[in-house]
Amino acid sequence: MVPLPRLVLAGLFALGLAACANAPAAPGPDLSPPPPRVDAKTQLEYGAPPRGPRY
C-alpha cells in the first residue's frame, strides 16, 4: 500500500502538470521601436506635446 503523503504529493504534481499543460503561451517580446525623443529645441520650435490628465 502506498503511504498517504506520497499519494498526496503525486496528486499535487499531477494537478500542477495539468495546469501548466493547459496554460496559454506567453506573448512574444514587443519589437516595436521606442517613441522618438523630444529635445528642448524641438519643444521650443513646435510646442510641447499635450499633457495627459492629472488625477
CHARMM internal coordinates of N, CA and C (Angstrom, degrees):
IC EDIT
DIST 1 N 1 CA 1.4579
DIST 1 CA 1 C 1.5368
ANGL 1 N 1 CA 1 C 109.68
DIST 1 C 2 N 1.3341
ANGL 1 CA 1 C 2 N 116.21
DIHE 1 N 1 CA 1 C 2 N 139.93
DIST 2 N 2 CA 1.4610
ANGL 1 C 2 N 2 CA 121.63
DIHE 1 CA 1 C 2 N 2 CA -177.22
DIST 2 CA 2 C 1.5215
ANGL 2 N 2 CA 2 C 109.08
DIHE 1 C 2 N 2 CA 2 C -81.95
DIST 2 C 3 N 1.3274
ANGL 2 CA 2 C 3 N 117.92
DIHE 2 N 2 CA 2 C 3 N 132.91
DIST 3 N 3 CA 1.4682
ANGL 2 C 3 N 3 CA 119.99
DIHE 2 CA 2 C 3 N 3 CA 177.45
DIST 3 CA 3 C 1.5289
ANGL 3 N 3 CA 3 C 111.21
DIHE 2 C 3 N 3 CA 3 C -61.64
DIST 3 C 4 N 1.2884
ANGL 3 CA 3 C 4 N 115.97
DIHE 3 N 3 CA 3 C 4 N 146.80
DIST 4 N 4 CA 1.4666
ANGL 3 C 4 N 4 CA 122.29
DIHE 3 CA 3 C 4 N 4 CA -175.99
DIST 4 CA 4 C 1.5339
ANGL 4 N 4 CA 4 C 113.27
DIHE 3 C 4 N 4 CA 4 C -59.82
DIST 4 C 5 N 1.3371
ANGL 4 CA 4 C 5 N 120.52
DIHE 4 N 4 CA 4 C 5 N -44.85
DIST 5 N 5 CA 1.4779
ANGL 4 C 5 N 5 CA 118.86
DIHE 4 CA 4 C 5 N 5 CA -179.81
DIST 5 CA 5 C 1.5336
ANGL 5 N 5 CA 5 C 112.46
DIHE 4 C 5 N 5 CA 5 C -60.79
DIST 5 C 6 N 1.3233
ANGL 5 CA 5 C 6 N 116.78
DIHE 5 N 5 CA 5 C 6 N -37.75
DIST 6 N 6 CA 1.4615
ANGL 5 C 6 N 6 CA 119.33
DIHE 5 CA 5 C 6 N 6 CA 179.78
DIST 6 CA 6 C 1.5287
ANGL 6 N 6 CA 6 C 110.43
DIHE 5 C 6 N 6 CA 6 C -67.22
DIST 6 C 7 N 1.3155
ANGL 6 CA 6 C 7 N 116.91
DIHE 6 N 6 CA 6 C 7 N -37.36
DIST 7 N 7 CA 1.4543
ANGL 6 C 7 N 7 CA 121.37
DIHE 6 CA 6 C 7 N 7 CA 178.22
DIST 7 CA 7 C 1.5324
ANGL 7 N 7 CA 7 C 110.96
DIHE 6 C 7 N 7 CA 7 C -66.98
DIST 7 C 8 N 1.3208
ANGL 7 CA 7 C 8 N 116.22
DIHE 7 N 7 CA 7 C 8 N -40.15
DIST 8 N 8 CA 1.4690
ANGL 7 C 8 N 8 CA 120.86
DIHE 7 CA 7 C 8 N 8 CA 178.59
DIST 8 CA 8 C 1.5339
ANGL 8 N 8 CA 8 C 109.94
DIHE 7 C 8 N 8 CA 8 C -65.21
DIST 8 C 9 N 1.3277
ANGL 8 CA 8 C 9 N 117.44
DIHE 8 N 8 CA 8 C 9 N -44.43
DIST 9 N 9 CA 1.4598
ANGL 8 C 9 N 9 CA 120.42
DIHE 8 CA 8 C 9 N 9 CA 178.85
DIST 9 CA 9 C 1.5286
ANGL 9 N 9 CA 9 C 111.50
DIHE 8 C 9 N 9 CA 9 C -63.26
DIST 9 C 10 N 1.3044
ANGL 9 CA 9 C 10 N 117.16
DIHE 9 N 9 CA 9 C 10 N -38.42
DIST 10 N 10 CA 1.4656
ANGL 9 C 10 N 10 CA 120.43
DIHE 9 CA 9 C 10 N 10 CA 177.96
DIST 10 CA 10 C 1.5303
ANGL 10 N 10 CA 10 C 110.31
DIHE 9 C 10 N 10 CA 10 C -65.24
DIST 10 C 11 N 1.3265
ANGL 10 CA 10 C 11 N 117.44
DIHE 10 N 10 CA 10 C 11 N -38.68
DIST 11 N 11 CA 1.4607
ANGL 10 C 11 N 11 CA 121.00
DIHE 10 CA 10 C 11 N 11 CA 177.20
DIST 11 CA 11 C 1.5185
ANGL 11 N 11 CA 11 C 112.15
DIHE 10 C 11 N 11 CA 11 C -65.70
DIST 11 C 12 N 1.3325
ANGL 11 CA 11 C 12 N 116.98
DIHE 11 N 11 CA 11 C 12 N -42.22
DIST 12 N 12 CA 1.4663
ANGL 11 C 12 N 12 CA 120.49
DIHE 11 CA 11 C 12 N 12 CA 177.91
DIST 12 CA 12 C 1.5269
ANGL 12 N 12 CA 12 C 110.85
DIHE 11 C 12 N 12 CA 12 C -65.04
DIST 12 C 13 N 1.3138
ANGL 12 CA 12 C 13 N 116.27
DIHE 12 N 12 CA 12 C 13 N -39.26
DIST 13 N 13 CA 1.4652
ANGL 12 C 13 N 13 CA 119.73
DIHE 12 CA 12 C 13 N 13 CA 177.71
DIST 13 CA 13 C 1.5236
ANGL 13 N 13 CA 13 C 110.68
DIHE 12 C 13 N 13 CA 13 C -63.32
DIST 13 C 14 N 1.3201
ANGL 13 CA 13 C 14 N 116.82
DIHE 13 N 13 CA 13 C 14 N -42.13
DIST 14 N 14 CA 1.4598
ANGL 13 C 14 N 14 CA 120.70
DIHE 13 CA 13 C 14 N 14 CA 179.59
DIST 14 CA 14 C 1.5304
ANGL 14 N 14 CA 14 C 110.75
DIHE 13 C 14 N 14 CA 14 C -65.24
DIST 14 C 15 N 1.3211
ANGL 14 CA 14 C 15 N 116.87
DIHE 14 N 14 CA 14 C 15 N -39.83
DIST 15 N 15 CA 1.4701
ANGL 14 C 15 N 15 CA 120.11
DIHE 14 CA 14 C 15 N 15 CA 177.09
DIST 15 CA 15 C 1.5310
ANGL 15 N 15 CA 15 C 111.09
DIHE 14 C 15 N 15 CA 15 C -63.81
DIST 15 C 16 N 1.3105
ANGL 15 CA 15 C 16 N 117.49
DIHE 15 N 15 CA 15 C 16 N -43.45
DIST 16 N 16 CA 1.4606
ANGL 15 C 16 N 16 CA 120.89
DIHE 15 CA 15 C 16 N 16 CA 179.02
DIST 16 CA 16 C 1.5172
ANGL 16 N 16 CA 16 C 111.80
DIHE 15 C 16 N 16 CA 16 C -63.93
DIST 16 C 17 N 1.3188
ANGL 16 CA 16 C 17 N 116.39
DIHE 16 N 16 CA 16 C 17 N -40.93
DIST 17 N 17 CA 1.4608
ANGL 16 C 17 N 17 CA 120.66
DIHE 16 CA 16 C 17 N 17 CA 178.67
DIST 17 CA 17 C 1.5230
ANGL 17 N 17 CA 17 C 111.00
DIHE 16 C 17 N 17 CA 17 C -64.96
DIST 17 C 18 N 1.3212
ANGL 17 CA 17 C 18 N 117.20
DIHE 17 N 17 CA 17 C 18 N -40.34
DIST 18 N 18 CA 1.4667
ANGL 17 C 18 N 18 CA 120.45
DIHE 17 CA 17 C 18 N 18 CA 178.74
DIST 18 CA 18 C 1.5329
ANGL 18 N 18 CA 18 C 110.68
DIHE 17 C 18 N 18 CA 18 C -67.20
DIST 18 C 19 N 1.3304
ANGL 18 CA 18 C 19 N 117.49
DIHE 18 N 18 CA 18 C 19 N -37.67
DIST 19 N 19 CA 1.4659
ANGL 18 C 19 N 19 CA 120.60
DIHE 18 CA 18 C 19 N 19 CA 179.91
DIST 19 CA 19 C 1.5301
ANGL 19 N 19 CA 19 C 110.43
DIHE 18 C 19 N 19 CA 19 C -66.78
DIST 19 C 20 N 1.3161
ANGL 19 CA 19 C 20 N 117.55
DIHE 19 N 19 CA 19 C 20 N -39.97
DIST 20 N 20 CA 1.4637
ANGL 19 C 20 N 20 CA 120.29
DIHE 19 CA 19 C 20 N 20 CA 179.68
DIST 20 CA 20 C 1.5271
ANGL 20 N 20 CA 20 C 111.22
DIHE 19 C 20 N 20 CA 20 C -71.01
DIST 20 C 21 N 1.3046
ANGL 20 CA 20 C 21 N 117.23
DIHE 20 N 20 CA 20 C 21 N -32.22
DIST 21 N 21 CA 1.4584
ANGL 20 C 21 N 21 CA 120.11
DIHE 20 CA 20 C 21 N 21 CA -179.19
DIST 21 CA 21 C 1.5269
ANGL 21 N 21 CA 21 C 111.24
DIHE 20 C 21 N 21 CA 21 C -70.86
DIST 21 C 22 N 1.3328
ANGL 21 CA 21 C 22 N 117.50
DIHE 21 N 21 CA 21 C 22 N -28.48
DIST 22 N 22 CA 1.4657
ANGL 21 C 22 N 22 CA 121.29
DIHE 21 CA 21 C 22 N 22 CA -177.91
DIST 22 CA 22 C 1.5273
ANGL 22 N 22 CA 22 C 113.03
DIHE 21 C 22 N 22 CA 22 C -95.61
DIST 22 C 23 N 1.3247
ANGL 22 CA 22 C 23 N 118.25
DIHE 22 N 22 CA 22 C 23 N -2.60
DIST 23 N 23 CA 1.4632
ANGL 22 C 23 N 23 CA 120.78
DIHE 22 CA 22 C 23 N 23 CA -177.42
DIST 23 CA 23 C 1.5268
ANGL 23 N 23 CA 23 C 110.10
DIHE 22 C 23 N 23 CA 23 C -73.58
DIST 23 C 24 N 1.3393
ANGL 23 CA 23 C 24 N 117.36
DIHE 23 N 23 CA 23 C 24 N 143.84
DIST 24 N 24 CA 1.4672
ANGL 23 C 24 N 24 CA 119.51
DIHE 23 CA 23 C 24 N 24 CA 177.26
DIST 24 CA 24 C 1.5246
ANGL 24 N 24 CA 24 C 110.31
DIHE 23 C 24 N 24 CA 24 C -69.86
DIST 24 C 25 N 1.3023
ANGL 24 CA 24 C 25 N 116.30
DIHE 24 N 24 CA 24 C 25 N 154.51
DIST 25 N 25 CA 1.4549
ANGL 24 C 25 N 25 CA 121.12
DIHE 24 CA 24 C 25 N 25 CA 179.95
DIST 25 CA 25 C 1.5290
ANGL 25 N 25 CA 25 C 110.04
DIHE 24 C 25 N 25 CA 25 C -69.94
DIST 25 C 26 N 1.3060
ANGL 25 CA 25 C 26 N 116.05
DIHE 25 N 25 CA 25 C 26 N 149.41
DIST 26 N 26 CA 1.4615
ANGL 25 C 26 N 26 CA 121.22
DIHE 25 CA 25 C 26 N 26 CA 179.13
DIST 26 CA 26 C 1.5273
ANGL 26 N 26 CA 26 C 109.18
DIHE 25 C 26 N 26 CA 26 C -71.52
DIST 26 C 27 N 1.3410
ANGL 26 CA 26 C 27 N 117.55
DIHE 26 N 26 CA 26 C 27 N 144.48
DIST 27 N 27 CA 1.4700
ANGL 26 C 27 N 27 CA 118.86
DIHE 26 CA 26 C 27 N 27 CA 178.86
DIST 27 CA 27 C 1.5235
ANGL 27 N 27 CA 27 C 110.48
DIHE 26 C 27 N 27 CA 27 C -67.85
DIST 27 C 28 N 1.3097
ANGL 27 CA 27 C 28 N 115.90
DIHE 27 N 27 CA 27 C 28 N 153.51
DIST 28 N 28 CA 1.4575
ANGL 27 C 28 N 28 CA 121.06
DIHE 27 CA 27 C 28 N 28 CA 179.28
DIST 28 CA 28 C 1.5090
ANGL 28 N 28 CA 28 C 111.28
DIHE 27 C 28 N 28 CA 28 C -71.50
DIST 28 C 29 N 1.3267
ANGL 28 CA 28 C 29 N 116.80
DIHE 28 N 28 CA 28 C 29 N 169.27
DIST 29 N 29 CA 1.4710
ANGL 28 C 29 N 29 CA 119.65
DIHE 28 CA 28 C 29 N 29 CA -179.96
DIST 29 CA 29 C 1.5302
ANGL 29 N 29 CA 29 C 111.17
DIHE 28 C 29 N 29 CA 29 C -69.56
DIST 29 C 30 N 1.3169
ANGL 29 CA 29 C 30 N 115.56
DIHE 29 N 29 CA 29 C 30 N 150.91
DIST 30 N 30 CA 1.4709
ANGL 29 C 30 N 30 CA 121.54
DIHE 29 CA 29 C 30 N 30 CA 178.43
DIST 30 CA 30 C 1.5263
ANGL 30 N 30 CA 30 C 108.32
DIHE 29 C 30 N 30 CA 30 C -78.74
DIST 30 C 31 N 1.3297
ANGL 30 CA 30 C 31 N 116.52
DIHE 30 N 30 CA 30 C 31 N 112.91
DIST 31 N 31 CA 1.4553
ANGL 30 C 31 N 31 CA 121.25
DIHE 30 CA 30 C 31 N 31 CA -176.43
DIST 31 CA 31 C 1.5214
ANGL 31 N 31 CA 31 C 113.20
DIHE 30 C 31 N 31 CA 31 C -100.94
DIST 31 C 32 N 1.3398
ANGL 31 CA 31 C 32 N 117.62
DIHE 31 N 31 CA 31 C 32 N 9.41
DIST 32 N 32 CA 1.4604
ANGL 31 C 32 N 32 CA 119.84
DIHE 31 CA 31 C 32 N 32 CA 179.08
DIST 32 CA 32 C 1.5339
ANGL 32 N 32 CA 32 C 109.21
DIHE 31 C 32 N 32 CA 32 C -72.80
DIST 32 C 33 N 1.3264
ANGL 32 CA 32 C 33 N 117.73
DIHE 32 N 32 CA 32 C 33 N 146.12
DIST 33 N 33 CA 1.4667
ANGL 32 C 33 N 33 CA 119.90
DIHE 32 CA 32 C 33 N 33 CA -178.97
DIST 33 CA 33 C 1.5272
ANGL 33 N 33 CA 33 C 110.57
DIHE 32 C 33 N 33 CA 33 C -69.54
DIST 33 C 34 N 1.3099
ANGL 33 CA 33 C 34 N 116.93
DIHE 33 N 33 CA 33 C 34 N 153.26
DIST 34 N 34 CA 1.4690
ANGL 33 C 34 N 34 CA 119.30
DIHE 33 CA 33 C 34 N 34 CA 178.48
DIST 34 CA 34 C 1.5317
ANGL 34 N 34 CA 34 C 110.45
DIHE 33 C 34 N 34 CA 34 C -67.71
DIST 34 C 35 N 1.3220
ANGL 34 CA 34 C 35 N 118.08
DIHE 34 N 34 CA 34 C 35 N 157.39
DIST 35 N 35 CA 1.4745
ANGL 34 C 35 N 35 CA 119.82
DIHE 34 CA 34 C 35 N 35 CA 178.98
DIST 35 CA 35 C 1.5313
ANGL 35 N 35 CA 35 C 109.90
DIHE 34 C 35 N 35 CA 35 C -65.02
DIST 35 C 36 N 1.3206
ANGL 35 CA 35 C 36 N 117.40
DIHE 35 N 35 CA 35 C 36 N 151.88
DIST 36 N 36 CA 1.4738
ANGL 35 C 36 N 36 CA 119.53
DIHE 35 CA 35 C 36 N 36 CA -178.59
DIST 36 CA 36 C 1.5233
ANGL 36 N 36 CA 36 C 110.44
DIHE 35 C 36 N 36 CA 36 C -65.72
DIST 36 C 37 N 1.3128
ANGL 36 CA 36 C 37 N 114.45
DIHE 36 N 36 CA 36 C 37 N 145.19
DIST 37 N 37 CA 1.4660
ANGL 36 C 37 N 37 CA 119.66
DIHE 36 CA 36 C 37 N 37 CA 178.67
DIST 37 CA 37 C 1.5289
ANGL 37 N 37 CA 37 C 109.17
DIHE 36 C 37 N 37 CA 37 C -79.92
DIST 37 C 38 N 1.3022
ANGL 37 CA 37 C 38 N 115.60
DIHE 37 N 37 CA 37 C 38 N 145.68
DIST 38 N 38 CA 1.4630
ANGL 37 C 38 N 38 CA 121.18
DIHE 37 CA 37 C 38 N 38 CA 179.15
DIST 38 CA 38 C 1.5218
ANGL 38 N 38 CA 38 C 107.35
DIHE 37 C 38 N 38 CA 38 C -109.96
DIST 38 C 39 N 1.3259
ANGL 38 CA 38 C 39 N 116.63
DIHE 38 N 38 CA 38 C 39 N 119.03
DIST 39 N 39 CA 1.4593
ANGL 38 C 39 N 39 CA 119.02
DIHE 38 CA 38 C 39 N 39 CA 179.34
DIST 39 CA 39 C 1.5378
ANGL 39 N 39 CA 39 C 109.73
DIHE 38 C 39 N 39 CA 39 C -92.36
DIST 39 C 40 N 1.3219
ANGL 39 CA 39 C 40 N 116.86
DIHE 39 N 39 CA 39 C 40 N 175.86
DIST 40 N 40 CA 1.4686
ANGL 39 C 40 N 40 CA 121.26
DIHE 39 CA 39 C 40 N 40 CA -175.29
DIST 40 CA 40 C 1.5250
ANGL 40 N 40 CA 40 C 111.37
DIHE 39 C 40 N 40 CA 40 C -65.05
DIST 40 C 41 N 1.3337
ANGL 40 CA 40 C 41 N 117.77
DIHE 40 N 40 CA 40 C 41 N -37.38
DIST 41 N 41 CA 1.4592
ANGL 40 C 41 N 41 CA 120.08
DIHE 40 CA 40 C 41 N 41 CA -178.93
DIST 41 CA 41 C 1.5296
ANGL 41 N 41 CA 41 C 110.56
DIHE 40 C 41 N 41 CA 41 C -64.60
DIST 41 C 42 N 1.3097
ANGL 41 CA 41 C 42 N 116.77
DIHE 41 N 41 CA 41 C 42 N -43.00
DIST 42 N 42 CA 1.4584
ANGL 41 C 42 N 42 CA 120.09
DIHE 41 CA 41 C 42 N 42 CA 178.99
DIST 42 CA 42 C 1.5252
ANGL 42 N 42 CA 42 C 110.49
DIHE 41 C 42 N 42 CA 42 C -62.42
DIST 42 C 43 N 1.3144
ANGL 42 CA 42 C 43 N 117.70
DIHE 42 N 42 CA 42 C 43 N -39.54
DIST 43 N 43 CA 1.4594
ANGL 42 C 43 N 43 CA 120.08
DIHE 42 CA 42 C 43 N 43 CA 178.99
DIST 43 CA 43 C 1.5187
ANGL 43 N 43 CA 43 C 110.91
DIHE 42 C 43 N 43 CA 43 C -65.31
DIST 43 C 44 N 1.3267
ANGL 43 CA 43 C 44 N 117.19
DIHE 43 N 43 CA 43 C 44 N -37.44
DIST 44 N 44 CA 1.4679
ANGL 43 C 44 N 44 CA 119.51
DIHE 43 CA 43 C 44 N 44 CA 178.94
DIST 44 CA 44 C 1.5238
ANGL 44 N 44 CA 44 C 111.06
DIHE 43 C 44 N 44 CA 44 C -69.43
DIST 44 C 45 N 1.3426
ANGL 44 CA 44 C 45 N 117.50
DIHE 44 N 44 CA 44 C 45 N -37.56
DIST 45 N 45 CA 1.4593
ANGL 44 C 45 N 45 CA 120.18
DIHE 44 CA 44 C 45 N 45 CA -177.22
DIST 45 CA 45 C 1.5206
ANGL 45 N 45 CA 45 C 112.83
DIHE 44 C 45 N 45 CA 45 C -76.02
DIST 45 C 46 N 1.3040
ANGL 45 CA 45 C 46 N 116.74
DIHE 45 N 45 CA 45 C 46 N -42.97
DIST 46 N 46 CA 1.4656
ANGL 45 C 46 N 46 CA 120.78
DIHE 45 CA 45 C 46 N 46 CA -171.83
DIST 46 CA 46 C 1.5257
ANGL 46 N 46 CA 46 C 113.66
DIHE 45 C 46 N 46 CA 46 C -109.42
DIST 46 C 47 N 1.3049
ANGL 46 CA 46 C 47 N 118.13
DIHE 46 N 46 CA 46 C 47 N -5.08
DIST 47 N 47 CA 1.4578
ANGL 46 C 47 N 47 CA 120.86
DIHE 46 CA 46 C 47 N 47 CA -177.26
DIST 47 CA 47 C 1.5333
ANGL 47 N 47 CA 47 C 110.41
DIHE 46 C 47 N 47 CA 47 C 89.35
DIST 47 C 48 N 1.2657
ANGL 47 CA 47 C 48 N 115.42
DIHE 47 N 47 CA 47 C 48 N 150.51
DIST 48 N 48 CA 1.4602
ANGL 47 C 48 N 48 CA 120.30
DIHE 47 CA 47 C 48 N 48 CA -178.81
DIST 48 CA 48 C 1.5343
ANGL 48 N 48 CA 48 C 109.27
DIHE 47 C 48 N 48 CA 48 C -72.53
DIST 48 C 49 N 1.3251
ANGL 48 CA 48 C 49 N 117.58
DIHE 48 N 48 CA 48 C 49 N 147.03
DIST 49 N 49 CA 1.4698
ANGL 48 C 49 N 49 CA 118.87
DIHE 48 CA 48 C 49 N 49 CA 177.33
DIST 49 CA 49 C 1.5297
ANGL 49 N 49 CA 49 C 109.62
DIHE 48 C 49 N 49 CA 49 C -64.16
DIST 49 C 50 N 1.3170
ANGL 49 CA 49 C 50 N 117.45
DIHE 49 N 49 CA 49 C 50 N 153.16
DIST 50 N 50 CA 1.4711
ANGL 49 C 50 N 50 CA 119.51
DIHE 49 CA 49 C 50 N 50 CA -178.58
DIST 50 CA 50 C 1.5240
ANGL 50 N 50 CA 50 C 111.07
DIHE 49 C 50 N 50 CA 50 C -63.57
DIST 50 C 51 N 1.3059
ANGL 50 CA 50 C 51 N 114.19
DIHE 50 N 50 CA 50 C 51 N 140.86
DIST 51 N 51 CA 1.4623
ANGL 50 C 51 N 51 CA 119.62
DIHE 50 CA 50 C 51 N 51 CA 179.59
DIST 51 CA 51 C 1.5170
ANGL 51 N 51 CA 51 C 110.13
DIHE 50 C 51 N 51 CA 51 C -85.99
DIST 51 C 52 N 1.2938
ANGL 51 CA 51 C 52 N 115.05
DIHE 51 N 51 CA 51 C 52 N 147.86
DIST 52 N 52 CA 1.4478
ANGL 51 C 52 N 52 CA 120.16
DIHE 51 CA 51 C 52 N 52 CA 177.61
DIST 52 CA 52 C 1.5118
ANGL 52 N 52 CA 52 C 111.02
DIHE 51 C 52 N 52 CA 52 C -75.46
DIST 52 C 53 N 1.3110
ANGL 52 CA 52 C 53 N 116.78
DIHE 52 N 52 CA 52 C 53 N 168.90
DIST 53 N 53 CA 1.4697
ANGL 52 C 53 N 53 CA 119.35
DIHE 52 CA 52 C 53 N 53 CA 179.47
DIST 53 CA 53 C 1.5187
ANGL 53 N 53 CA 53 C 111.01
DIHE 52 C 53 N 53 CA 53 C -67.08
DIST 53 C 54 N 1.3061
ANGL 53 CA 53 C 54 N 116.01
DIHE 53 N 53 CA 53 C 54 N 144.96
DIST 54 N 54 CA 1.4668
ANGL 53 C 54 N 54 CA 121.33
DIHE 53 CA 53 C 54 N 54 CA 177.39
DIST 54 CA 54 C 1.5161
ANGL 54 N 54 CA 54 C 108.16
DIHE 53 C 54 N 54 CA 54 C -101.51
DIST 54 C 55 N 1.2849
ANGL 54 CA 54 C 55 N 115.44
DIHE 54 N 54 CA 54 C 55 N 119.87
DIST 55 N 55 CA 1.4705
ANGL 54 C 55 N 55 CA 120.54
DIHE 54 CA 54 C 55 N 55 CA -178.25
DIST 55 CA 55 C 1.4868
ANGL 55 N 55 CA 55 C 111.07
DIHE 54 C 55 N 55 CA 55 C -99.74
END
COOR INIT
IC SEED 1 N 1 CA 1 C
IC BUILD
